[in-house]
């Protein structure tokens, strides 16, 4: 079952020469309370640098801080990402947000989704099946949250000097026991004992570590966030509509916003469309004649709030994929390590899981004070724990996507007439959302 999550991209990377000399200074600025922009300081040293201020990067920084470990966050944009639409978070995502102390702040803003309705586009939206989360999976917590608000909430838990904007990575090089040298596009250099790559699905750091490019799976996705100033009219349910080679859905996010998506088959991603009106028009054309409530949601979406992205993944085959860490100095988390398709709604949830597991491992090893062997052991333990979870989820998400994107008329008829109405059980489908995560007790902090 598909709930879409957004992708992010990053620049190319090259090696840089060894550094000459050190000087410790930090200069940053920001329009937000927890952020500052980069200064022109050419050289600095850090204990831990997190590259990327997305979900994985900010959650890792917050988790580390609660455990008494500081980290500097580099973000290539000039502000937190305002684009994207909504992320659907299940039980496992909320357990992590509880652990790092931000869940209740988000719960107050977003609706708890009570169930799921599955339909066919035929006859104006023929019902196939309806589920109650409480009946099928008691205690399951599902909410869609705006990506922008999630990032702002995470960033607000960091000190004002934590995030450095306009800090685009240019090159990375190993410096032996001294750490890893990061060179930025503006000429600054940062020598860090530990680097955590949270730089997204097209991660330059993952490429530097030998990972393959993410694989395009043959599907594209439109996503949008509709706005209802006077209140949206829908019940708090996930609405899915399954066609032939096209599926769509929408889910209420808050009293005034509704998230929607369309997944469709395409042999290649094609040229990027930058015209907002053209994006919205193409999305509407894909589902022309589909149920009126879906079309109404799409038409209530500001043109600038529609995005189109290719769906990609990377399967971490044992014995073939590179290690998630390098030399006890560099480690990956989130989409940078294991990009997955949105068919299980687990991209953001797994990034949050990575954050809390990696933070615990590093903190238990002594944080930035760990020697090379301790840091390497912590990173390897993190990889072993997380690989056993993310590899099966990535594979399963890819397989589910391939199945629900079938175009064959006979297969779709069997899906609509037999599989969904009689065979689908929600409980087994959501077993992967079980994730044990104790609270991270906050350590005393200085501002």
C-alpha positions as CSV (number, residue, x, y, z in Angstrom):
1,X,0.0,0.0,0.0
2,X,1.5,3.2,-1.1
3,X,2.0,6.4,0.9
4,X,4.3,8.7,-0.9
5,X,7.4,10.4,0.6
6,X,9.6,13.0,-1.1
7,X,13.1,12.7,-2.5
8,X,16.0,15.1,-2.3
9,X,19.1,15.5,-4.4
10,X,22.7,16.6,-4.0
11,X,25.6,17.7,-6.1
12,X,28.6,15.9,-7.5
13,X,31.7,15.3,-5.4
14,X,35.4,15.1,-6.0
15,X,38.5,14.4,-3.9
16,X,40.5,17.3,-2.5
17,X,44.1,17.6,-1.6
18,X,45.4,17.1,2.0
19,X,44.9,20.2,4.3
20,X,47.7,22.5,5.5
21,X,47.3,23.8,9.0
22,X,44.3,24.2,11.3
23,X,42.4,27.0,12.9
24,X,39.3,26.4,15.0
25,X,36.5,28.9,14.3
26,X,32.8,28.6,13.6
27,X,30.7,31.1,11.8
28,X,27.1,30.7,10.8
29,X,23.9,32.6,10.2
30,X,20.2,31.8,9.9
31,X,16.7,33.2,9.5
32,X,15.4,30.7,12.0
33,X,16.0,30.3,15.8
34,X,18.1,27.2,15.5
35,X,20.2,28.2,12.5
36,X,22.9,30.4,11.3
37,X,24.5,31.1,7.9
38,X,28.1,30.2,7.0
39,X,30.7,32.8,7.5
40,X,33.8,33.2,5.3
41,X,36.0,31.5,7.8
42,X,38.3,29.3,5.6
43,X,39.1,26.6,8.1
44,X,37.6,25.1,11.2
45,X,37.5,21.8,13.2
46,X,34.5,19.9,14.5
47,X,33.9,16.8,16.5
48,X,30.9,15.6,14.5
49,X,29.5,17.0,11.3
50,X,26.2,16.0,9.8
51,X,25.8,16.7,6.1
52,X,22.2,17.5,5.3
53,X,19.4,19.2,7.2
54,X,16.7,16.9,6.2
55,X,14.7,14.4,8.3
56,X,17.6,12.1,8.9
57,X,20.1,14.8,9.6
58,X,18.1,16.9,11.9
59,X,16.7,13.9,13.8
60,X,20.2,12.6,14.3
61,X,21.4,16.0,15.6
62,X,18.5,16.1,18.0
63,X,19.0,12.6,19.2
64,X,22.7,13.2,19.8
65,X,22.1,16.4,21.7
66,X,19.6,14.6,24.0
67,X,22.4,12.2,24.8
68,X,24.9,15.0,25.5
69,X,26.7,14.9,22.2
70,X,27.0,18.0,20.0
71,X,27.0,18.1,16.2
72,X,27.3,20.7,13.5
73,X,24.8,20.4,10.6
74,X,25.7,21.5,7.1
75,X,22.8,22.4,4.7
76,X,23.5,23.3,1.1
77,X,20.3,25.4,0.8
78,X,19.9,28.9,2.2
79,X,17.1,27.8,4.5
80,X,15.4,24.7,5.7
81,X,13.7,22.9,2.8
82,X,10.3,24.6,2.3
83,X,9.4,22.4,-0.7
84,X,7.9,18.9,-0.6
85,X,4.5,18.2,0.6
86,X,3.6,15.7,3.4
87,X,5.1,12.6,5.0
88,X,2.9,9.8,6.4
89,X,4.3,8.5,9.7
90,X,3.3,5.2,11.2
91,X,3.8,3.8,14.7
92,X,7.6,3.4,14.3
93,X,8.1,7.0,13.3
94,X,6.0,8.3,16.2
95,X,8.0,6.1,18.7
96,X,11.2,7.8,17.5
97,X,9.6,11.3,17.7
98,X,8.5,10.4,21.2
99,X,12.0,9.3,22.1
100,X,13.6,12.6,21.0
101,X,10.9,14.8,22.5
102,X,9.1,16.3,19.6
103,X,6.1,14.0,19.0
104,X,3.5,15.8,21.1
105,X,4.3,19.2,19.5
106,X,3.5,17.6,16.1
107,X,0.5,15.6,17.3
108,X,-1.2,18.8,18.3
109,X,-1.2,20.0,14.7
110,X,-2.0,16.9,12.7
111,X,-5.0,14.6,12.5
112,X,-4.8,11.0,13.6
113,X,-5.9,8.8,10.7
114,X,-8.6,6.3,11.7
115,X,-8.7,4.0,8.7
116,X,-8.3,3.2,5.0
117,X,-10.7,3.2,2.1
118,X,-9.8,1.4,-1.2
119,X,-11.7,2.1,-4.4
120,X,-11.7,1.5,-8.1
121,X,-11.9,4.5,-10.5
122,X,-14.8,2.8,-12.3
123,X,-18.4,4.0,-11.8
124,X,-17.3,7.1,-10.0
125,X,-15.2,5.3,-7.4
126,X,-16.6,1.8,-6.6
127,X,-15.7,0.7,-3.1
128,X,-13.4,-2.3,-2.8
129,X,-12.7,-2.5,0.9
130,X,-12.6,-0.3,4.0
131,X,-10.5,-0.8,7.1
132,X,-10.4,0.6,10.6
133,X,-6.8,0.9,12.0
134,X,-8.0,0.3,15.5
135,X,-9.8,-2.9,14.6
136,X,-7.1,-4.3,12.3
137,X,-4.0,-3.1,14.1
138,X,-4.9,-1.8,17.6
139,X,-2.8,1.1,18.8
140,X,-1.5,1.9,15.3
141,X,-0.8,5.6,15.1
142,X,-0.9,7.1,11.6
143,X,-0.7,10.8,10.8
144,X,0.4,12.8,7.8
145,X,2.7,15.7,8.7
146,X,4.0,18.6,6.6
147,X,7.7,18.1,5.8
148,X,8.4,21.8,6.4
149,X,6.9,21.8,9.8
150,X,8.6,18.5,10.8
151,X,12.0,20.0,9.8
152,X,11.3,23.3,11.6
153,X,10.2,21.4,14.8
154,X,13.4,19.3,14.8
155,X,15.6,22.4,14.1
156,X,14.0,24.2,17.0
157,X,15.4,21.7,19.4
158,X,19.0,22.6,18.4
159,X,21.1,25.5,19.6
160,X,21.2,28.7,17.4
161,X,24.7,27.8,16.1
162,X,23.9,24.2,15.1
163,X,22.9,24.5,11.4
164,X,25.1,26.2,8.8
165,X,23.1,27.2,5.7
166,X,24.6,27.8,2.2
167,X,27.1,25.1,3.0
168,X,27.3,23.0,-0.1
169,X,29.8,20.2,-0.1
170,X,32.4,20.3,-2.8
171,X,34.8,17.5,-1.9
172,X,35.7,15.1,0.9
173,X,39.0,13.4,1.7
174,X,40.4,11.2,4.5
175,X,43.0,12.7,6.8
176,X,44.1,9.6,8.6
177,X,43.7,9.7,12.4
178,X,43.0,13.4,12.2
179,X,39.6,12.8,10.7
180,X,37.9,13.7,7.4
181,X,38.3,17.0,5.5
182,X,35.2,18.6,4.0
183,X,35.7,21.3,1.5
184,X,32.7,23.5,0.8
185,X,31.8,25.4,-2.4
186,X,32.5,28.7,-0.8
187,X,36.1,27.7,0.0
188,X,35.7,26.9,3.7
189,X,37.3,23.7,4.9
190,X,36.1,21.7,7.9
191,X,38.1,18.9,9.5
192,X,35.8,16.6,11.4
193,X,36.5,13.6,13.6
194,X,33.2,12.0,12.5
195,X,31.1,12.7,9.4
196,X,27.5,11.5,9.2
197,X,26.1,11.6,5.6
198,X,22.4,12.5,5.6
199,X,22.6,14.2,2.2
200,X,19.7,12.5,0.5
201,X,18.8,10.0,-2.2
202,X,21.5,11.2,-4.6
203,X,24.1,11.5,-1.8
204,X,27.6,12.6,-2.9
205,X,29.0,11.1,0.3
206,X,27.5,7.7,-0.6
207,X,28.9,8.0,-4.1
208,X,32.4,8.7,-2.6
209,X,32.0,5.6,-0.5
210,X,31.4,3.5,-3.6
211,X,27.6,3.1,-3.6
212,X,25.8,2.8,-6.9
213,X,23.4,5.4,-8.1
214,X,19.8,4.8,-7.0
215,X,17.8,2.7,-9.5
216,X,14.8,4.2,-11.3
217,X,12.0,1.7,-10.8
218,X,9.8,2.7,-13.8
219,X,7.2,4.7,-11.8
220,X,6.8,8.5,-11.3
221,X,4.9,10.3,-8.6
222,X,2.9,13.5,-8.4
223,X,2.4,14.9,-4.9
224,X,0.4,17.9,-3.7
225,X,-0.9,19.6,-0.7
226,X,-4.4,21.0,-1.0
227,X,-5.5,24.0,1.1
228,X,-9.0,24.6,2.5
229,X,-9.0,27.9,4.3
230,X,-12.6,27.3,5.6
231,X,-11.9,23.7,6.6
232,X,-11.5,20.5,4.6
233,X,-14.6,18.2,4.4
234,X,-13.0,14.7,4.6
235,X,-13.1,12.0,7.3
236,X,-9.6,11.1,8.7
237,X,-9.0,8.2,6.5
238,X,-6.5,7.2,3.8
239,X,-8.2,7.1,0.5
240,X,-6.7,4.8,-2.2
241,X,-7.9,4.5,-5.8
242,X,-6.4,1.7,-8.0
243,X,-6.4,1.9,-11.7
244,X,-4.4,0.1,-14.5
245,X,-0.8,1.3,-14.2
246,X,-2.0,4.3,-12.3
247,X,-3.0,4.7,-8.6
248,X,-3.9,7.7,-6.6
249,X,-4.8,8.6,-3.1
250,X,-5.4,11.4,-0.6
251,X,-5.4,11.8,3.2
252,X,-6.4,14.6,5.4
253,X,-3.4,16.2,7.1
254,X,-4.9,18.9,9.3
255,X,-8.3,20.6,9.6
256,X,-7.3,22.8,6.6
257,X,-4.9,20.7,4.5
258,X,-5.1,17.4,2.5
259,X,-2.2,15.5,1.0
260,X,-2.6,13.7,-2.3
261,X,-0.5,11.6,-4.7
262,X,-0.6,9.9,-8.0
263,X,1.8,7.1,-9.0
264,X,2.1,6.2,-12.7
265,X,4.2,4.1,-15.0
266,X,6.8,5.6,-17.3
267,X,9.7,4.0,-19.0
268,X,12.0,6.9,-18.1
269,X,11.7,10.0,-16.0
270,X,11.7,12.3,-19.0
271,X,12.5,16.0,-18.9
272,X,12.0,18.0,-15.7
273,X,8.9,20.2,-15.8
274,X,9.4,23.5,-14.0
275,X,6.1,25.2,-15.0
276,X,3.8,24.8,-11.9
277,X,0.6,25.1,-14.0
278,X,1.9,22.5,-16.4
279,X,2.6,20.1,-13.5
280,X,-0.9,20.4,-12.1
281,X,-2.5,20.1,-15.6
282,X,-0.5,16.9,-16.3
283,X,-1.5,15.4,-13.0
284,X,-5.2,16.1,-13.6
285,X,-5.0,14.7,-17.0
286,X,-3.7,11.4,-15.7
287,X,-6.8,10.9,-13.6
288,X,-9.4,12.5,-15.8
289,X,-12.8,10.9,-15.1
290,X,-11.7,9.5,-11.7
291,X,-13.7,10.0,-8.5
292,X,-14.8,13.6,-8.0
293,X,-13.5,13.9,-4.5
294,X,-9.9,13.2,-5.7
295,X,-10.3,15.7,-8.5
296,X,-11.6,18.3,-6.1
297,X,-8.7,17.9,-3.7
298,X,-6.2,18.3,-6.6
299,X,-8.0,21.4,-7.9
300,X,-7.8,22.9,-4.4
301,X,-4.0,22.7,-4.5
302,X,-2.0,25.8,-5.2
303,X,0.1,25.4,-8.3
304,X,3.3,25.8,-6.4
305,X,2.4,23.0,-4.1
306,X,2.6,20.2,-6.7
307,X,5.8,18.2,-7.3
308,X,6.7,15.4,-9.7
309,X,9.5,13.0,-8.9
310,X,10.9,9.7,-10.2
311,X,10.7,6.8,-7.7
312,X,14.0,5.2,-7.0
313,X,15.6,2.7,-4.6
314,X,18.8,0.9,-3.8
315,X,18.8,-2.7,-2.6
316,X,21.7,-3.3,-0.2
317,X,22.5,-6.9,-1.3
318,X,24.7,-8.7,1.2
319,X,28.3,-9.1,-0.1
320,X,27.7,-6.6,-2.9
321,X,26.8,-3.3,-1.3
322,X,29.6,-1.2,0.3
323,X,29.7,-0.9,4.0
324,X,27.6,2.0,5.5
325,X,30.7,3.4,7.3
326,X,34.3,4.0,6.4
327,X,37.2,3.8,8.7
328,X,35.2,4.7,11.8
329,X,35.1,8.3,10.5
330,X,32.2,8.5,8.0
331,X,28.8,6.8,8.2
332,X,25.5,7.1,6.2
333,X,21.9,7.4,7.4
334,X,18.5,7.7,5.8
335,X,18.0,8.0,2.1
336,X,21.7,8.5,1.6
337,X,22.2,4.9,2.6
338,X,19.0,3.1,1.7
339,X,16.6,5.0,-0.6
340,X,13.4,3.1,-1.0
341,X,10.1,3.6,-2.9
342,X,7.2,5.0,-0.9
343,X,5.0,1.9,-1.3
344,X,5.1,1.0,2.4
345,X,5.2,4.6,3.7
346,X,8.6,3.9,5.4
347,X,11.2,6.2,3.9
348,X,10.9,8.9,6.6
349,X,10.1,6.4,9.3
350,X,13.3,4.5,8.6
351,X,15.3,7.7,8.5
352,X,14.0,8.5,12.0
353,X,14.9,5.0,13.2
354,X,18.4,5.3,11.8
355,X,18.8,8.6,13.7
356,X,18.0,7.2,17.1
357,X,20.0,4.0,16.7
358,X,23.1,5.7,15.3
359,X,22.9,8.4,18.1
360,X,22.8,5.7,20.8
361,X,25.6,3.7,19.3
362,X,27.9,6.8,19.0
363,X,27.0,8.1,22.4
364,X,27.6,4.7,24.1
365,X,31.0,4.6,22.4
366,X,31.9,8.0,23.9
367,X,30.6,10.3,21.1
368,X,33.3,12.4,19.4
369,X,35.7,11.3,22.2
370,X,35.7,7.7,21.0
371,X,39.0,6.5,19.6
372,X,39.0,5.1,16.1
373,X,38.4,1.5,17.1
374,X,35.5,2.5,19.3
375,X,33.9,4.7,16.7
376,X,34.3,2.0,14.0
377,X,32.8,-0.7,16.3
378,X,29.8,1.6,17.0
379,X,29.3,2.3,13.3
380,X,29.5,-1.4,12.4
381,X,27.0,-2.3,15.2
382,X,24.7,0.4,13.8
383,X,25.0,-1.0,10.3
384,X,24.4,-4.6,11.4
385,X,21.3,-3.6,13.3
386,X,19.8,-1.4,10.7
387,X,20.7,-3.5,7.6
388,X,18.6,-6.3,8.9
389,X,15.7,-4.0,8.9
390,X,16.1,-1.7,6.0
391,X,17.1,-4.3,3.3
392,X,13.9,-6.3,3.7
393,X,11.8,-3.2,3.8
394,X,13.5,-1.7,0.7
395,X,12.9,-5.0,-1.2
396,X,9.4,-5.4,0.0
397,X,8.5,-1.8,-1.0
398,X,9.9,-2.3,-4.4
399,X,8.0,-5.6,-4.9
400,X,4.7,-4.1,-3.7
401,X,5.1,-1.2,-6.1
402,X,5.7,-3.5,-9.0
403,X,2.5,-5.5,-8.2
404,X,0.2,-2.5,-7.7
405,X,1.4,-0.9,-10.9
406,X,0.3,-3.7,-13.1
407,X,-1.5,-2.6,-16.3
408,X,-2.8,-6.0,-17.4
409,X,-6.6,-6.0,-17.4
410,X,-7.0,-9.5,-16.1
411,X,-4.6,-9.0,-13.3
412,X,-6.3,-5.7,-12.3
413,X,-9.7,-7.4,-12.4
414,X,-8.5,-10.1,-10.1
415,X,-7.0,-7.5,-7.7
416,X,-10.3,-5.6,-7.6
417,X,-12.6,-8.6,-7.5
418,X,-10.7,-11.0,-5.3
419,X,-7.4,-9.9,-3.7
420,X,-8.5,-6.6,-2.1
421,X,-12.1,-7.5,-1.1
422,X,-11.3,-11.0,0.2
423,X,-7.6,-11.6,0.8
424,X,-6.0,-8.4,2.1
425,X,-5.5,-8.2,5.9
426,X,-4.2,-4.9,7.2
427,X,-2.5,-6.3,10.4
428,X,0.1,-8.4,8.6
429,X,0.7,-5.6,6.1
430,X,1.7,-3.2,8.9
431,X,3.7,-5.6,11.1
432,X,6.8,-3.7,9.9
433,X,5.7,-0.6,11.8
434,X,6.5,-2.3,15.1
435,X,9.7,-0.7,16.5
436,X,10.9,-0.6,20.1
437,X,12.4,2.7,21.0
438,X,13.0,3.8,24.6
439,X,13.0,7.5,25.4
440,X,16.3,9.3,25.1
441,X,16.7,11.0,28.5
442,X,18.0,14.5,27.9
443,X,21.5,15.2,29.2
444,X,22.3,18.6,30.8
445,X,23.0,21.1,28.0
446,X,24.6,24.4,27.6
447,X,23.3,26.8,25.1
